[in-house]
Amino acid sequence: MRKIFLLLISSFYLIGCKSQKTDIEKQIDLAGIYFVKDTSEKLEINPDGNYILYNPKGNDHYETEKCVYASKGKWKLLSNDVFEITSEDYQVKQKGFEYELKKENKYSQDSLYINVEFPNDFHPVKLNFYFNNSNNKSIHTESTVIKLLKSKYLLPKSTYSINRNHITFSLDANISGTNLYNGRILFEVFEEDVDTEKTNYLTITLPNFDLCFYEFEPYNQEIIFIKNTKELFWKGYVWNKLHN
């Protein structure tokens, strides 16, 4: 009886190992490079759980900026016929959000000056500044050089405290006239407390806010269907596996 019991345990253990091995094999089988027929779109599924969605060739602005990929991140098998992808921006803070804030005191003391510097002339964005978390004390503009009256937007000076104002800065993608846009709309850059008596001139530098970062495509648990070992279905298209 004990021998039969041990045999049953061994059988269940082997079945479990076989099932786990099958899942790994499925992941390896799925790995490869897929493309949409008659296009240069490519999706690379790596066996280590990473994916890369490459930019189509022939788009001048991509070639100028050398944006090799449109998106990259992690993928996970959900079932025999479905897997999901989640882009890196949901896992780590991308370099495009990095900023430098230089604080100076010059020109008229009645005003707050803000200068935003991008890495090049490309910045199809709207700049949003909120002061002390108030929608009524905010400005939305496409200009990168801004002059504001302190009395209109900032807290009044107090005799017994530091004149600290909370400033929130974000960017909106300007997609007017765009037929198809898969990138992000909102870029939340920072929230900072600034002593606007000691500082009235802010220079915000975004050293990595380039076109590649701007047009990065975010995906959060995006579902991709597995038709068979050689075909995927995503975004309304069949993606065929390249043969080695």
N, C-alpha and C positions, 0 to 999 in steps of 0.2 A: 504493500500500500504506500509506504514511504517512497519507494522507488518510482511509482507512478506519479506521486505528487511532485517529486523533483523533476521528472520529465515534463510535466505540465508547466512548471515554473520556467524551465529552460526554453520550452516552446514559445511561451509568451514573451520572454526576453528576446529571443531571436526574431520574432515577428516585429517587436518594437524597433530593434536595430535595423531590420530590413526596411521598415517604414521611414525611419530617419534617413537612411541611405538613399531611398527613393526620392525624398524631398531635395536632398543635395544634388542628386543626379538631374532632377528637373531643373534646378537652378542653373546647373552647368549647361544643360541642353538649351535653355532659353538664351543664354549669353551669346552675343554676336552683334553685328552691325546690321541695322535695318534701314531701308530706304523706301521712299514713295516713288512709284513708277513715273517716269518722265519729269522728275524733279531732281534737285541736288540735295534735298533734305535727308539727313542721316541721324539715326538714333543709335547710340552705342550702349549696349547692356553688358556690363562686365560681371564676371562670376564672383567678384569680391563684394558685390552689393552696391557698386557705384554706377551711375549713368552719365552720359554726356549727350546733349542735344546740340548738334552742330548747326551753325548758320549756313543757309544756302549760299552757294558761290554765285558771284556775278552782281551782288549788291554793292554799289560803289562805296557807300558809307561804311559798310562792314570792312571792306578791303582797306580803306584809308585808315581806319582805327585798328585794324588787325584783330577784329573780334572773332576768334576762332569758333567759340561756342555761344549758343543762345541761353543755355541753361545746363546746370549740372547739380548732382546731389546723390541721394540714396534711393534704391528701389528695394521692394520687398514682395515676395511671392505670397499671394493671399489664398489661392486655390489653383486647381488644375488649369483654369481658363482665365484667371485674372491676376494682375499684379499692380502695385501702386508705385508712384514716384513722388518724392518730396525733395524740393530743391534746397540747396545749401543755406539760403537766407533764412530758413526756418530752423536751422541748427546752429549757425554761427553768425556773428556780426561781420558783414562784408566790409572790405577796406574802403568802398565807396562812401561809407558813412563817416569815415574819419574826418576830423576838422581841426583847424587851429584857430584860436580866438585871441587876437591881439587887442589889448585895451590901452587907449591913449586918452589924453585930455588936451583938446585944442579947439580952436575956432570959437564960435558963440556958445556961451555957457547956458543959454536958453534952449539949446537944441541937442538932440541925440543924432549922431551921424552913424550910418551903417554902410559898410562897403563889403560886398560879397565877391570873392574871386574864385573863378573856376579854372581848371587846368588848361583850358583852351577857350576859343570863342563860342563853342557849342554849348548852349544851355537853354533848350526850349522848355523852360519851367516857369512857374509862377512862385514867387517868394511869399511866404506867410510868416508874419511876426505877431505873436500874441503877448500882451504885457499884463502880468499879474493874473493870468488865467481868465481874462475877461474878453468875451467876444466883442464887446463894445470898444475895447481898447486894443484894436488890432489893425493891421494893414496887409493888403494883398496886392502885389505889384510884380511886373516883369522887369523892373529896373533893378540893377545891381548896386546902384548908388542912391542912398536914401537919406533924407533929412527930415526929422520929426520934431515938433515942438514938445518939449518936456511937459509943459502944463496941460497938454491935451491927452498925452498917452501914459505918462508916468505918475507914480505916487508923489504927492507934495513933500517937500523937504521937511523933516522933523528936527527940532532943536536937540532932542535928547536921544536920538537913535541914528544909526547909519541909514542913508537913503538908498536902501537895497530894493531893486526891482527885479521881479522874476520874468525872464524873457524866454519864450518858446519859439523855436525856429523850425519850419518845415518847408518842403517843396512839393508842388503839384506838377505832374507831367502835363505839358501843353500838347494835347493830342487833337486839337482842332484841325480839320481837314485830313485826318488820317483815316484811311479805309480799314486797316487792320492793325491793331496794336495789342500785343500780348504781354507787355511789360507792366511795371507797377505804376499806379497813379499817384500814391502818396509816399513821400520820403521824409520820415521824422528824423531830424538831424540832432537837435539838442534842446535841453532846458538848462538855463544858467541863471544864477543870482548875480546881479551886477550892481555895484555901488555907483550910481549914476551922478554922484557929486564928484567923485574922484575920477570917473571915467565918462567921457561923452562921445568918444569916437571908437567904434568897434570895427575891426577888420576880420571878417570870417573867410578863411581859406579852406576850400574843399579840394585837396590835392589829387584825389582819386575819383572824383565825380566826372567820369568820362562817358563816352557814348556806350561803351561795352557794359558798364555798370547800369547806366540809364535804361538800356533796352534789355537787360537781363530778365528772363521769363520765370516768374515764380510759379511753383506747383506745390500744393499742399494735399498729399494723399490723392493725387490724380490717378484715376483708374485707367488702365490700359488692358484691353482684352486680347487673349491669346486664341487665335483661330486654330492654329496647329503649330507644329514644331518649326515651321518656316514662315509663318505669317502672323502679324499683329494687326489689331484694329484700334485706331486712335485718331481723334480729331476729324472723324468722318472719312478717314482714308485707310486703305490697306497698306501696311508696311511690310515689305518683303525682305527676307534675310539674305544677305550677301553670301555667296558661296566662296569658300577659301580656295 
